[in-house]
């Protein structure tokens, strides 16, 4: 049993009460047979995570127990709120006078007051994770300054403590919350972001509201100065030397960090595929300053005008990047694949490579389809064609096992030299993207299957099947638009959905059916349990191929390296520690990924609103992308989406048919996927809302 689990078990068993915390630490140190400093570190990390709570002075309990649970608080404009807790299926209702001053999004401990058929009521007794900061606009009343939070679920303004910063009305700022023992809440402005009417300030406000930052803290910057930029002879010792192999990278034209490289050979009865991934774990050791910051960030975040990297540039663009013509340390998955697309043998090892070429998707695509060759692609064209040959086999297998092929358009903004958006278009994908994606999926599956068979703790990329209720909802919609569908089986397989998607391929309903199917899906996440990947129709899957930009990949790289160095001899105690590490990494990474997704979506919506703000009054052809009881959402060809409020629909008495996703009136019917003509009526940059009306 891990030390953390032992501490929790001891506290839960004894409901520990000591005259002082020091005596508690002395007891735990003796019970765990480890240094008191280590006990303190573990104990307070459990407190910070809400797993231990001091119910009264020097009396500690584990959470959940004794009628206390932990969870995230969701506030409302009315002051009351709800706590979502893993301890209950339903949310816990928190009256306005029992919120303990918690803000929307804070992590709290709740005392359950009552539980019945009418619901669960509770009282917040502690905030174990406060908001890191609060973004809002400065208001001025009688010479006093207040913060009006951007988050509308915080229903009051906060007094601003005076500092040396010169504040003005309508400034956008980032502030830190100050809570006093008397229960008063104030804030201190730490950063001025700009003004309300500046789109760049609004973009930065969104980024800060999601607790994302461009700069790395001072300890990371200092450690970065000591990072070597060349591979030493000592580091290469014991690694498979692949520097003479024809290994290359294929990425976007604007990419700066290259964490995956490939090579391929064709023999008489099999292909040999090498997927070589930057060995970030060689430089980002568990517990060092780079690792602590990477764990906190969880992922790199991509915005239209910038990238917020998980690792500092000296690592991400330097020694960990598989740059052309230089030696780099890698973890390789070298697979022997037969002509049926089956991996019949493989090797997972530490290696050293030297990329022969940094290629772009466009260059490789042109070489494959014969549109033109340059000096680099001419030498490698044969390799590209062999890659495509194998990918055709792999994709046939993908289709046969019923993996989902959801074609959801991606947006790409066009910016001028001043960094302002001037256009929007759908992102183009070509055959070169397919080559790399198929090879990465193959390596990810192979690595995941290997460690799952070994029973070694790991982080998997999992995607669970949708519920029966969700599937029936899709069927109700299909019935409403006249698309035939097979009977819903008791055991839902991805091929069931793919058969539906195949039926609408080539029809004008294809895109909207894709969206409806996508909405029925659970969200993919990370887990230390292998739950399979529904969308890919794979039993084993992980993220192994991007350790520069994803913490789960770095986590499993560390586990892989330990397995290699110890020749598979990992003790039971160490396995428990690795499982705990995998669990914490998966939870943190999933949370960071969700946050990054929301931030990227909000920034995209801001720039879409910015591009539409001068087009009020113009008319557009649109497709109904969502139907609600308060109106319809419509999507333009350029992916801009907005709302037609029910009061802006033609006069009628409308009934919302939820299962069919329709608004039905006596003379008008609006259904998901319908084509409509709309006029732009309003754009609000602050809320990122875009409003249309129907043009009859």
Residue pairs with C-beta under 8 A, 6 or more apart in sequence:
1 9
1 576
2 576
2 577
2 579
2 580
3 32
3 34
3 38
3 42
4 42
4 45
4 46
4 580
5 576
5 580
6 31
6 32
7 28
7 32
7 39
7 42
7 43
7 46
7 52
8 46
8 51
8 52
8 62
10 16
10 28
10 31
11 52
11 60
11 61
11 62
12 61
12 62
12 65
15 59
15 60
15 61
15 66
16 24
16 27
16 59
16 60
17 58
17 59
18 24
18 27
18 58
19 58
20 58
21 58
24 58
24 60
25 36
25 39
25 40
25 43
26 36
28 39
28 43
29 35
29 36
29 39
32 38
32 39
43 52
46 52
47 53
47 54
47 128
48 128
48 129
49 128
50 63
50 70
50 107
50 108
50 109
50 128
50 129
51 62
51 63
51 70
52 60
52 61
52 62
52 63
53 60
53 61
53 62
53 63
53 68
53 109
53 125
53 126
53 128
54 60
55 61
55 66
55 68
61 68
63 69
63 70
63 109
64 70
64 85
64 87
67 111
67 112
68 109
68 110
68 111
68 112
68 125
69 83
69 85
69 87
69 88
69 92
69 109
69 110
69 112
69 122
70 85
70 87
70 107
70 108
70 109
70 110
70 128
71 83
71 84
71 85
71 86
71 87
71 92
71 107
71 108
71 110
72 83
72 84
72 105
72 106
72 107
72 108
73 81
73 82
73 83
73 94
73 99
73 102
73 103
73 104
73 105
73 106
73 107
73 108
73 124
74 81
74 82
74 83
74 84
74 91
74 104
74 105
74 153
75 81
75 99
75 102
75 103
75 104
75 105
75 153
75 154
75 155
76 82
76 153
76 155
77 152
77 153
77 155
78 96
78 155
79 96
79 99
79 155
80 93
80 94
80 95
80 96
80 99
81 94
81 99
81 102
81 104
81 153
82 91
82 92
82 93
82 94
83 91
83 92
83 94
83 108
83 110
83 122
83 124
84 91
85 91
85 92
85 110
88 120
90 119
90 120
91 120
92 110
92 112
92 120
92 121
92 122
93 119
93 120
93 121
93 122
94 102
94 110
94 121
94 122
94 123
94 124
95 121
95 123
98 113
98 122
98 123
98 124
99 124
100 108
100 123
100 124
100 125
100 126
100 127
101 127
101 179
101 183
101 185
102 108
102 124
102 127
103 130
103 131
103 134
103 151
103 154
103 177
104 151
104 153
104 154
105 131
105 151
106 127
106 129
106 130
106 131
107 127
107 128
107 129
108 124
108 126
108 127
108 128
109 124
109 125
109 126
109 127
109 128
110 122
110 123
110 124
110 125
111 122
111 123
111 124
111 125
112 120
112 121
112 122
113 121
113 122
113 123
114 120
114 121
115 121
130 177
130 179
131 177
131 211
132 211
133 174
133 175
133 176
133 177
133 190
133 208
133 211
134 147
134 149
134 151
134 154
134 158
134 174
134 175
134 176
134 177
134 187
135 149
135 150
135 151
135 172
135 173
135 174
135 175
135 193
135 205
135 208
135 209
136 147
136 148
136 149
136 150
136 151
136 158
136 172
136 173
136 175
137 147
137 148
137 150
137 170
137 171
137 172
137 173
137 196
138 145
138 146
138 147
138 148
138 160
138 167
138 168
138 169
138 170
138 171
138 173
138 189
139 145
139 146
139 147
139 148
139 157
139 169
140 146
140 169
144 159
145 159
145 160
145 162
145 167
146 157
146 158
146 159
146 160
147 157
147 158
147 160
147 173
147 175
147 187
147 189
148 157
149 157
149 158
150 205
150 209
151 209
158 175
158 177
158 185
158 186
158 187
159 186
159 187
160 167
160 175
160 186
160 187
160 188
160 189
161 178
161 186
161 187
161 188
163 188
163 189
165 189
165 192
167 173
167 189
167 192
168 195
170 195
170 196
170 197
171 192
171 193
171 194
171 195
171 196
172 192
172 193
172 194
172 195
172 196
172 198
172 201
172 202
172 204
172 205
173 189
173 190
173 191
173 192
173 193
174 189
174 190
174 191
174 193
174 208
175 187
175 188
175 189
175 190
176 187
176 188
176 190
177 185
177 186
177 187
178 185
178 186
178 187
178 188
179 185
180 186
191 208
193 201
193 204
193 205
193 208
194 200
194 201
194 202
194 204
194 205
195 201
196 202
196 686
197 685
199 420
199 606
199 607
199 610
199 685
200 419
202 606
202 685
202 686
203 303
203 305
203 603
203 606
203 607
206 599
206 602
206 603
206 606
207 213
207 303
207 308
207 599
207 603
210 595
210 596
210 598
210 599
210 602
211 595
212 301
212 308
212 595
212 596
212 599
213 308
214 306
214 308
216 224
216 293
216 312
217 293
219 289
220 289
220 290
220 293
220 312
221 312
223 288
223 289
223 290
224 312
224 313
224 314
224 315
227 283
227 314
227 315
227 318
227 319
228 319
229 314
229 318
229 319
230 319
230 326
230 327
231 319
231 327
231 328
231 329
231 352
235 282
235 329
235 352
236 327
236 329
236 352
238 350
239 329
239 349
239 350
239 351
239 352
240 332
240 347
240 349
240 350
240 351
240 352
241 351
241 352
242 263
242 274
242 276
242 330
242 332
242 351
242 352
242 353
243 327
243 352
243 353
243 354
245 263
245 274
245 353
246 263
246 356
246 380
246 383
247 261
247 262
247 263
247 274
247 276
247 353
247 354
247 355
247 356
248 261
248 262
248 263
248 355
248 356
248 357
248 358
248 359
248 380
248 383
249 258
249 260
249 261
249 262
249 322
249 324
249 355
249 357
249 358
249 359
250 262
250 359
250 360
250 361
250 364
250 432
250 435
250 436
251 258
251 358
251 359
251 360
251 361
252 360
252 361
253 360
253 361
253 362
256 316
256 317
256 321
257 309
257 316
257 317
257 320
257 321
257 548
257 549
258 278
258 321
258 322
258 323
258 355
258 358
259 277
259 278
259 280
259 320
259 321
259 322
259 545
259 546
259 547
259 548
259 549
260 275
260 276
260 277
260 278
260 322
260 436
260 440
260 545
260 546
261 275
261 276
261 277
261 322
261 330
261 353
261 355
262 273
262 274
262 275
262 276
262 387
262 436
262 439
263 273
263 274
263 276
263 383
264 271
264 272
264 273
264 274
264 383
264 386
264 387
264 390
265 271
265 272
265 386
266 272
266 386
266 389
269 338
269 339
270 336
270 337
270 338
270 339
270 344
271 336
271 337
271 338
271 339
271 386
271 390
272 334
272 335
272 336
272 337
273 334
273 335
273 337
273 390
273 439
273 442
274 332
274 333
274 334
274 335
275 332
275 333
275 334
275 335
275 439
275 440
275 442
275 443
275 545
276 322
276 330
276 331
276 332
276 351
276 353
277 330
277 331
277 332
277 333
277 443
277 544
277 545
277 546
277 547
277 553
277 557
278 320
278 321
278 322
278 328
278 329
278 330
278 547
278 548
279 320
279 328
279 329
279 330
279 331
279 350
279 547
279 557
279 561
280 311
280 315
280 320
280 547
280 548
280 553
280 554
280 557
281 331
281 547
281 554
281 557
281 558
281 561
282 329
282 561
283 290
283 315
283 319
283 320
284 290
284 291
284 294
284 311
284 315
284 554
285 291
286 558
286 581
290 311
290 312
290 315
291 554
293 311
294 310
294 311
294 551
294 554
295 551
295 585
295 588
297 308
297 310
297 551
297 592
298 310
298 550
298 551
298 588
298 589
298 591
298 592
298 593
298 595
298 596
299 310
299 549
299 550
299 551
299 589
299 592
299 593
299 596
300 307
300 308
300 309
300 310
300 316
300 548
300 549
300 550
301 307
301 308
301 596
301 599
301 600
302 600
303 599
303 600
303 603
304 413
304 415
304 421
304 603
304 604
304 607
305 415
305 419
309 316
309 548
309 549
310 316
310 548
310 549
310 550
310 551
311 320
311 548
311 549
315 548
316 548
316 549
319 328
320 328
320 547
320 548
321 328
321 548
322 328
322 330
322 353
322 355
323 355
323 358
324 355
324 356
324 357
324 358
325 354
325 355
325 356
326 354
326 355
327 352
327 353
327 354
328 352
328 353
328 354
328 355
329 350
329 351
329 352
330 350
330 351
330 352
330 353
331 348
331 349
331 350
331 351
331 544
331 557
331 560
331 561
332 347
332 348
332 349
332 350
332 351
332 353
333 346
333 347
333 348
333 443
333 446
333 447
333 544
334 346
334 347
334 349
335 343
335 345
335 346
335 442
335 443
335 446
336 343
336 344
336 345
336 346
337 343
337 344
337 390
337 442
338 344
339 393
340 393
340 397
341 390
341 393
341 394
341 396
341 397
343 442
343 446
346 446
346 450
348 446
348 447
348 450
348 560
348 564
349 564
350 561
350 564
356 380
357 376
357 379
357 380
359 376
359 377
359 380
361 430
361 432
361 433
361 436
362 430
362 432
363 374
363 376
363 377
363 432
364 377
364 384
364 431
364 432
364 435
365 371
365 430
365 431
365 432
366 372
366 373
366 377
367 373
367 377
367 378
367 380
367 381
367 384
368 381
368 384
368 385
368 388
368 431
368 432
369 431
373 381
377 384
384 432
384 435
387 435
387 439
388 431
388 435
390 438
391 434
391 435
391 438
391 439
394 438
394 441
394 442
395 434
395 438
398 536
398 537
399 405
399 498
401 494
401 495
401 537
401 538
402 493
402 494
402 495
402 496
402 498
402 499
402 537
403 494
403 498
403 535
403 536
403 537
403 538
404 494
404 497
404 498
404 501
404 517
404 534
404 535
404 536
404 537
405 498
405 501
406 501
406 514
406 517
406 518
406 535
407 510
407 511
407 514
408 514
408 515
408 518
409 426
409 427
409 511
409 639
410 426
410 427
411 424
411 425
411 426
411 427
411 604
411 608
411 638
411 639
412 424
412 425
412 426
412 427
412 428
413 421
413 423
413 424
413 604
413 607
414 421
414 422
414 423
414 424
414 425
415 421
415 422
416 422
421 607
421 610
421 611
422 611
423 611
424 607
424 608
424 611
424 638
424 639
424 640
425 638
426 638
426 639
440 545
441 536
441 541
443 544
443 545
444 461
444 541
444 542
444 543
444 544
444 545
445 538
445 540
445 541
447 542
447 544
447 556
447 560
448 458
448 460
448 461
448 530
448 540
448 541
448 542
448 544
449 539
449 540
451 458
451 542
451 556
451 559
451 560
451 563
452 458
452 460
452 530
452 540
454 563
454 568
456 559
456 563
456 570
456 575
456 578
457 528
457 559
457 575
457 578
457 579
457 581
457 582
458 528
458 530
458 542
458 556
458 559
458 582
459 526
459 527
459 528
459 542
459 543
459 552
459 555
459 556
459 582
459 585
459 586
459 589
460 526
460 527
460 528
460 529
460 530
460 531
460 540
460 541
460 542
460 586
461 524
461 525
461 526
461 533
461 541
461 542
461 543
461 552
462 524
462 525
462 526
462 527
462 529
462 530
462 531
462 532
462 533
462 541
463 521
463 522
463 523
463 524
463 525
463 531
463 532
463 533
463 534
463 535
463 536
464 522
464 531
464 532
464 534
465 492
465 493
465 522
465 534
466 492
466 520
466 521
466 522
466 534
468 488
468 492
470 520
470 521
471 488
471 492
471 496
471 520
472 488
473 520
473 659
474 485
474 497
474 500
474 516
474 517
474 520
475 485
475 488
476 659
476 660
477 516
477 659
477 660
477 661
477 672
478 484
478 485
478 500
478 513
479 485
479 660
480 657
480 659
480 660
480 661
480 662
480 671
481 509
481 671
481 672
481 673
483 500
483 503
483 504
483 509
483 513
484 503
485 500
485 503
486 496
486 499
486 500
488 496
489 496
493 537
494 534
494 535
494 536
494 537
495 537
497 517
500 513
500 517
501 510
501 513
501 514
501 517
504 510
504 513
508 673
508 675
509 673
511 623
511 673
512 623
512 624
512 625
512 672
512 673
513 673
515 625
516 661
516 672
521 534
521 535
522 534
523 594
524 533
524 535
525 586
525 590
525 593
526 543
526 552
526 585
526 586
526 587
526 589
526 590
526 593
527 586
527 590
528 579
528 582
528 583
528 585
528 586
530 539
530 540
532 538
532 539
532 540
532 541
533 541
542 552
542 556
543 550
543 552
543 553
543 556
544 553
544 556
544 557
545 553
546 553
547 553
547 554
547 557
550 589
551 585
551 588
551 589
551 592
552 585
552 586
552 589
555 581
555 582
555 585
555 586
555 589
559 578
559 582
562 570
562 578
563 570
570 578
602 688
605 688
606 685
606 688
608 639
608 640
608 641
608 688
608 690
609 683
609 684
609 685
609 688
609 689
609 690
610 685
611 640
612 640
612 642
612 680
612 683
612 690
613 683
613 685
615 680
616 680
616 681
616 682
616 683
617 679
617 680
618 679
618 680
619 677
619 678
619 679
619 680
619 695
620 636
620 677
620 678
620 679
620 680
620 692
621 636
621 637
621 675
621 676
621 677
622 634
622 635
622 636
622 675
622 676
622 677
622 678
622 692
623 634
623 635
623 673
623 674
623 675
623 676
624 632
624 633
624 634
624 635
624 670
624 671
624 672
624 673
624 674
624 676
625 633
625 634
625 635
625 641
625 672
626 632
626 633
626 661
626 672
627 633
627 656
627 661
627 662
627 663
627 670
627 671
627 672
628 656
629 646
629 656
629 658
630 645
630 646
631 643
631 644
631 645
631 646
631 647
631 648
631 649
631 663
632 643
632 644
632 649
632 663
632 670
633 641
633 642
633 643
633 644
634 641
634 642
634 643
634 644
634 676
634 678
634 692
635 641
640 690
641 690
642 678
642 680
642 689
642 690
642 691
642 692
643 689
643 690
643 691
643 692
644 678
644 691
644 692
644 693
644 694
645 691
646 654
646 663
648 681
648 691
648 692
648 693
648 694
649 663
649 665
649 668
649 670
649 694
650 665
650 667
650 668
650 694
650 696
652 665
652 666
652 667
652 668
653 665
653 666
654 663
654 664
654 665
654 668
655 663
655 664
655 665
656 662
656 663
657 663
657 664
660 671
661 671
661 672
662 669
662 670
662 671
662 672
663 669
663 670
664 670
670 676
676 694
677 694
677 695
678 692
678 693
678 694
678 695
679 692
679 693
679 695
680 690
680 691
680 692
681 691
681 692
681 693
682 689
682 690
682 691
683 689
683 690
683 691
684 690
